[in-house]
Amino acid sequence: MSAKTQSNPGTTAEQSAPAQAETRNWIAVVSRDHALESVESGFSMLDHGKLGPLLRLTPGDWLIYYSPRTMPTGGEVLKAFTAIGTVKDAEPYQIKMHGGAMGFRRDIDWLDATEAQLAELTQTLDFTRGSWGMLARRGLFEITDADRHVIRAAMTGK
């Protein structure tokens, strides 16, 4: 056996293989009009096109949009989950935004879903216990599998 094909004694292939990343669940805070544009075009752009939040996402992660309002400035109060999907690609990509500024996007496989009002789910969700508004101010925060299942069921019936 050559040195390239030898394995370490006492080590199984499973032990020497790189660990698979665990699927994570995220909520991003965006206005409804931005959520609708994202779903229609199959992407996510967070925090006005910043790269940092998108780098936290990995392929297969779940992304849920929570929309406190219908538009970024002004608009009506909404307080609803407006989109749910999974991250498709390996890396964010840069695009030219309105006005010529550069921003970053990430491709998302959005599910066919309807809006779900936060008020109808607050008693069931773990992350809404306590002062969850501080989480929402971050723009992107992680939630549990249980919370994702509750939100997905409310939005898709599955």
Buried (B, 14 or more C-beta within 10 A) or exposed (E): EEEEEEEEEEEEEEEEEEEEEEBBBBBBBBBBBBBBEBBEEEBBBBBEBBBEBBEEBEBBBBBBBBBBBBEEEEBEEBEBBBBBBBBBBEEBEEEEBEEEEEBBBBBBEBBEBEBBEBEEBEEBBEBBEEEBEEBBEEBBBBBEEEBBBBBBEBBEEE
